[in-house]
Structures are given as C-alpha cells and as structure tokens.
C-alpha cells in the first residue's frame, strides 16, 4: 500500500513492524511509545500541513520512548525548538502572574528554590533532576505492579477530594437567578455573556 499522508505512513509502519510499544526505545532501553522518524541524511521526506516530517520508507523510523522522541525531534527541527521556547515563555509568564495572587503557590516555589540552593543545584541542574525523577517514576510505574496500583489508588482518592471540593463551591450569576458549581456556571457565563455575582 502506498502511503498518502503522515497518518498512512505511520499505519504502514504498524502493519510492517507492529506497535512501537512492543519494542524498547533504541536510545535509552525503556519501553517505546512511538515510531520516530530518524531524519536520515540525503533521503527525501514529506511534510504534512502541521509541519511534521515523514517518510514512506519504514526503515526511516525507530522505536522511541516519549522523552527520547521529543528530545530527538527538538534537536533536529528549529520549528520545534521555537514552539518549546514560546510555550516556556508563556508558561513562565502565567506562573509569575499566578504567584502574585496565590500565596500558597508562591511559598511552595520559594521553598523549592531554597532546597535546590541548599543542595547546591543551579536552576538547570534542578530541571535535570526533575526530569530524571520523572523518568525514574515512569520506569517504576512500568515495572512495579504494586506501585502502579498504589499510585492509581492515590490518584483516585485525590480526584474524589478535588471533585468534592469543587462540588461544595457554589457560584451565582449576577444577572439571573442561576446558581451552580464552577464548571456549569463557567459554561453559562460563556454562553450568556452574564457576569459572576460579586
């Protein structure tokens, strides 16, 4: 079958080589998540409307875990580095704004900075430590069924607590008699143009 698009190219890889998750990441050895285009030199490639490169040759792909795949793609394409840099700038600006109004978040961030200073970590070293911690957690999740079940239980309990907290909050419309929880009221405000009751 001749591939016609990015999706068709990936479907062809699946038909020929199976799921990427049945393989180990060729970079780090962890379970793979994606078939990653390898940007082979001197070979032609195609670009889809979203700017993603792809090839019809299934040999141009290798199994990679999510982290290695993202890092690899960023190293190959300026467009992706620009997107990441732009997202980082916007996230940083949003976090700075949030810290101005959320004293608890601001204090937690300051405490994390103090801990990193006590350990002699630069901001870049702290970022690397966080990434390494995430990778270690992902490995433990994949390899330890008991840990996975415990984390699922914790996640479910946290979800129940958040749901209970949100459902206990009531929001009133300042222009009509409607009152409900935050989610439905946000939809009401967006659809009606009404404002929240002060």
ABEGO torsion letter per residue (X at the ends): XBBABAAAAAAAAAAAAEBAAABBBAAAGBBBABBBBAGBBGBBBBBBAAGBBBBABAAABBBBBAAAAAAAAAAABAAAAAAAAAAAAAAAAAAAAAAAABAAAAAAAAAAAAAAAAAGBBAAAAAAAAAAAAAAAAAAAAABAAAAAAAAAAAAAAAAAAAAAAAABBBBBAABABBBBAAAAAAAAAAAGBBBBX
